Amino acid sequence: MFDIALLICAGLAAGMLNAIAGGGTFISFPALVWVGVPPIMANATATLTALPGYLSSAWAYRHDMETQDPLPVLTVLIIAAIGGLAGAGLLLITSQDTFSALVPWLLLLGTLVFGFGPFAMKHLRLKGKPPKAIAGLVLFAVSIYGGYFNGGLGIMLLAAFGLMGLTNLHGMNGLKNLVSALLSVVSVAAYAIAGLVAWDAAVVLALAQLSGGYVGARLAMKIEDTGKLRIGITLIGLTMAGLFFLRA
């Protein structure tokens, strides 16, 4: 009973965090490990259980999403699907030690890019949006990350969107959740074939994140000062990175 209660609380919190800033897997992943799921399997299961929360929060943001430039939404989704499959394939051949060592560095990189990317672009006098090829490569790299490890994916995607020239954080959040849902689907398909999903725990977490994702999205849309929201997201990312450096 305690394990189920822990997974429900973790799922609600993770769903809300994914909707607002990303990084909910840093709650669901440790919870799965705590109840006895092996780390690699916990990562795959956490990726699966984030899917309902991504879908519900993307639906809540449906009016804020806009046509994205330089890459249209359909192109973004295609690139994300290919990258997600590549990342999932890499995870299946990665040792546990290598997996654990890479996570805090990848999260730290994404957080710094998201927090300081707009400032750097402004002072480097980068005008307009980047070429489509560069935007596509950035998105592809982040999608590989998302297929490899779901933790902090939201922050990484927001960083990528920022480099692509997007500035509306609410619209970026909606697109982030849509892409995250797609990445979860394609990567989990590979995980499931490899037998890496703990289905009993997944059901509990998924239902909890479904509720948490919608509530989190509604709360995020009430924040009018996007500058403060950017600072908050950056602080969350740095905290997560610090915790994983201590854990490594």
C-alpha positions as CSV (number, residue, x, y, z in Angstrom):
1,M,0.0,0.0,0.0
2,F,2.9,2.4,0.8
3,D,4.5,1.7,-2.6
4,I,1.2,2.6,-4.4
5,A,0.7,5.8,-2.3
6,L,4.3,6.8,-3.1
7,L,3.9,6.2,-6.8
8,I,0.6,8.2,-6.8
9,C,2.2,11.2,-5.1
10,A,5.3,11.0,-7.4
11,G,3.1,10.8,-10.4
12,L,1.0,13.8,-9.5
13,A,4.1,15.9,-8.8
14,A,5.9,14.7,-11.9
15,G,2.9,15.5,-14.1
16,M,2.7,19.0,-12.8
17,L,6.4,19.6,-13.1
18,N,6.5,18.3,-16.7
19,A,3.7,20.6,-17.7
20,I,5.3,23.7,-16.1
21,A,9.0,23.2,-16.7
22,G,9.9,19.6,-17.6
23,G,12.0,17.3,-15.5
24,G,9.2,15.3,-13.9
25,T,11.1,12.1,-14.5
26,F,13.5,13.2,-11.7
27,I,10.6,12.5,-9.4
28,S,9.1,9.4,-11.0
29,F,12.4,7.8,-11.7
30,P,13.7,7.8,-8.1
31,A,10.2,6.7,-6.9
32,L,10.4,3.6,-9.2
33,V,13.9,2.8,-8.0
34,W,12.7,3.2,-4.4
35,V,9.9,0.6,-4.8
36,G,12.4,-1.9,-6.3
37,V,12.4,-1.4,-10.0
38,P,16.0,-1.7,-11.5
39,P,17.4,1.6,-12.7
40,I,17.4,0.9,-16.5
41,M,13.9,-0.5,-16.3
42,A,12.9,2.5,-14.1
43,N,14.1,4.9,-16.8
44,A,12.0,3.1,-19.4
45,T,9.0,2.9,-17.2
46,A,9.2,6.6,-16.2
47,T,9.3,7.5,-19.9
48,L,6.1,5.5,-20.5
49,T,4.3,7.0,-17.5
50,A,5.1,10.6,-18.5
51,L,3.0,10.1,-21.7
52,P,-0.5,10.7,-20.3
53,G,0.7,13.9,-18.5
54,Y,2.3,15.2,-21.8
55,L,-0.9,14.6,-23.7
56,S,-3.2,16.2,-21.1
57,S,-1.0,19.3,-20.7
58,A,-0.5,19.6,-24.5
59,W,-4.3,19.7,-24.8
60,A,-4.5,22.4,-22.1
61,Y,-2.0,24.5,-24.2
62,R,-3.8,23.8,-27.5
63,H,-4.8,27.5,-27.9
64,D,-1.3,28.8,-27.2
65,M,0.5,26.7,-29.7
66,E,1.3,28.5,-32.9
67,T,2.8,27.7,-36.3
68,Q,6.5,27.3,-35.7
69,D,9.2,28.9,-37.8
70,P,11.8,28.1,-39.2
71,L,10.4,24.6,-38.9
72,P,6.7,23.8,-39.2
73,V,5.1,21.5,-36.6
74,L,4.9,18.5,-38.9
75,T,8.6,18.7,-39.6
76,V,9.4,19.1,-35.9
77,L,7.4,15.9,-35.1
78,I,9.2,13.9,-37.9
79,I,12.6,14.9,-36.7
80,A,11.7,14.2,-33.1
81,A,10.4,10.7,-34.0
82,I,13.6,9.7,-35.8
83,G,15.8,11.2,-33.0
84,G,13.8,9.4,-30.3
85,L,14.2,6.0,-32.0
86,A,18.0,6.7,-32.3
87,G,18.2,7.6,-28.6
88,A,16.2,4.6,-27.5
89,G,18.6,2.4,-29.5
90,L,21.6,3.9,-27.8
91,L,20.1,3.3,-24.3
92,L,19.6,-0.4,-25.1
93,I,23.4,-0.8,-25.7
94,T,24.6,1.5,-22.9
95,S,26.0,0.2,-19.6
96,Q,24.4,1.3,-16.3
97,D,27.6,3.1,-15.3
98,T,27.8,5.2,-18.5
99,F,24.1,6.0,-18.3
100,S,24.4,7.3,-14.7
101,A,27.5,9.4,-15.5
102,L,26.0,11.2,-18.5
103,V,22.7,12.3,-17.0
104,P,23.8,15.3,-14.8
105,W,26.0,16.7,-17.5
106,L,23.2,16.5,-20.1
107,L,20.7,18.2,-17.8
108,L,23.2,20.9,-16.8
109,L,23.9,21.7,-20.5
110,G,20.2,22.0,-21.3
111,T,19.5,24.2,-18.4
112,L,22.4,26.6,-19.2
113,V,21.4,26.9,-22.8
114,F,17.8,27.6,-21.8
115,G,18.7,30.1,-19.1
116,F,21.4,32.1,-21.0
117,G,20.7,31.3,-24.6
118,P,18.4,34.4,-25.3
119,F,21.0,36.7,-23.5
120,A,23.8,35.3,-25.6
121,M,21.9,35.6,-28.9
122,K,21.0,39.2,-28.1
123,H,24.5,40.3,-27.3
124,L,26.0,38.4,-30.2
125,R,23.6,40.4,-32.3
126,L,22.1,37.3,-33.9
127,K,19.1,38.6,-35.8
128,G,16.2,36.6,-37.2
129,K,15.7,32.8,-37.0
130,P,18.5,30.3,-37.6
131,P,18.7,28.3,-40.9
132,K,16.4,25.3,-41.1
133,A,19.4,22.9,-41.2
134,I,20.8,24.2,-37.9
135,A,17.3,24.3,-36.3
136,G,16.7,20.7,-37.4
137,L,20.1,19.5,-36.1
138,V,19.5,21.1,-32.7
139,L,16.1,19.5,-32.5
140,F,17.5,16.1,-33.6
141,A,20.2,16.1,-31.0
142,V,17.7,16.9,-28.2
143,S,15.4,14.2,-29.5
144,I,18.2,11.7,-29.3
145,Y,18.6,12.8,-25.7
146,G,14.9,12.4,-25.1
147,G,14.8,8.9,-26.5
148,Y,17.9,8.0,-24.4
149,F,16.8,9.5,-21.0
150,N,13.5,11.3,-20.4
151,G,14.7,13.2,-17.4
152,G,14.9,16.9,-18.0
153,L,13.6,16.5,-21.5
154,G,11.2,19.5,-21.2
155,I,14.1,21.8,-20.3
156,M,16.2,20.5,-23.2
157,L,13.3,21.0,-25.6
158,L,12.7,24.5,-24.3
159,A,16.4,25.3,-24.8
160,A,16.2,24.0,-28.4
161,F,13.1,26.0,-29.1
162,G,14.8,29.1,-27.7
163,L,17.8,28.6,-30.1
164,M,15.3,28.2,-32.9
165,G,14.1,31.7,-32.2
166,L,10.8,31.0,-30.4
167,T,10.0,33.4,-27.5
168,N,6.4,32.7,-26.3
169,L,7.0,30.4,-23.3
170,H,3.3,29.3,-23.2
171,G,3.4,28.4,-26.9
172,M,6.8,26.7,-26.4
173,N,5.4,24.7,-23.4
174,G,2.5,23.4,-25.6
175,L,4.9,22.3,-28.4
176,K,7.3,20.9,-25.8
177,N,4.6,18.6,-24.4
178,L,3.4,17.5,-27.9
179,V,7.0,16.6,-28.9
180,S,7.6,15.0,-25.5
181,A,4.5,12.8,-26.0
182,L,5.8,11.7,-29.4
183,L,9.2,10.9,-28.1
184,S,7.7,8.8,-25.3
185,V,5.7,6.8,-27.8
186,V,8.5,5.9,-30.1
187,S,11.1,5.3,-27.4
188,V,8.7,3.2,-25.3
189,A,7.9,1.0,-28.3
190,A,11.6,0.1,-28.4
191,Y,11.8,-0.3,-24.6
192,A,8.7,-2.6,-24.5
193,I,10.1,-4.8,-27.2
194,A,13.3,-5.2,-25.1
195,G,11.1,-6.0,-22.0
196,L,12.2,-3.0,-20.0
197,V,8.8,-1.7,-18.8
198,A,7.5,-2.5,-15.3
199,W,3.8,-2.5,-16.3
200,D,2.3,-2.8,-12.8
201,A,4.0,0.3,-11.5
202,A,3.5,2.0,-14.9
203,V,-0.3,2.0,-14.6
204,V,-0.3,3.7,-11.3
205,L,2.2,6.4,-12.3
206,A,0.5,7.0,-15.6
207,L,-2.9,7.7,-14.2
208,A,-1.5,10.0,-11.6
209,Q,0.5,12.0,-14.1
210,L,-2.5,12.4,-16.3
211,S,-4.2,14.5,-13.6
212,G,-1.0,16.2,-12.6
213,G,-0.2,17.2,-16.2
214,Y,-3.5,19.0,-16.8
215,V,-3.4,20.8,-13.4
216,G,0.2,21.9,-14.0
217,A,-0.6,23.3,-17.4
218,R,-3.5,25.4,-16.1
219,L,-1.3,26.8,-13.3
220,A,1.5,27.7,-15.7
221,M,-0.8,29.6,-18.0
222,K,-1.7,31.9,-15.2
223,I,1.9,33.2,-15.0
224,E,2.0,36.4,-16.9
225,D,5.6,37.4,-16.3
226,T,7.5,35.0,-18.6
227,G,10.8,36.4,-17.5
228,K,10.1,35.1,-14.0
229,L,8.9,31.8,-15.5
230,R,12.2,31.5,-17.3
231,I,14.2,32.1,-14.1
232,G,12.1,29.6,-12.3
233,I,12.6,26.9,-14.9
234,T,16.4,27.6,-14.9
235,L,16.5,27.2,-11.1
236,I,14.6,24.0,-11.3
237,G,17.0,22.6,-13.9
238,L,20.1,23.6,-11.9
239,T,18.7,22.0,-8.8
240,M,18.0,18.8,-10.6
241,A,21.5,18.8,-12.1
242,G,23.0,19.4,-8.7
243,L,21.1,16.5,-7.1
244,F,22.2,14.1,-9.8
245,F,25.9,15.2,-9.5
246,L,25.6,14.4,-5.8
247,R,24.0,11.1,-6.7
248,A,26.6,10.1,-9.3
